[in-house]
């Protein structure tokens, strides 16, 4: 842990309400996004997050600093979200064949020649800059829809990496998966989102 994080943990252990409020404000939105990616129901996800914060308060004296405080909190969230989803028969473990043996090509093989090169290069998005896309409610709806349709493992990895900004090590720690699995799942998730955006920008694809 960094010096600042040690000081924060010390304040939390001392019952500093301002410190706890700051941690909740910082991580609550991300926890809710990840919980929703697991249980797929907003109301249930909110309950899981509340349970997570209670567990954080109860377990804080046992926090040993082997990971960052953020990773530790997200790991608690995942454990509770998984148990909740299992009770509702909705959760599929990350090691299940439906996610890890996904044989669907990330991109249509017909778009490449025999040497693996693009037949037609991907369309440039110069006129559709990230800023302009973000301002487009329609584009955001396309992204949200594509994200909701991802297999569970891909959705969870993408949420942590690209939405929450977690490192690959943090993702592997939170989700309890290997680096190679994390890399494959992230690539497939990003490819599917890109494909959805390409179809939005050019329906002929």
Secondary structure, DSSP 8 states (H G I E B T S, - for coil): --HHHHHHHHHHHTT-HHHHHHHHHHHHHHHHHHHHHHH--HHHHHHHHHHHHHHHHHHGGG---SS-HHHHHHHHHHHHHHHHHHHTT----TTSHHHHT--S-SS-GGGB-TTS-BSS-----TTS-HHHHHT-HHHHHHHHHHHHTS-HHHHHHHIIIIIS---HHHHHHHHT--HHHHHHHHHHHHHHHHHHHHHHH-TT-
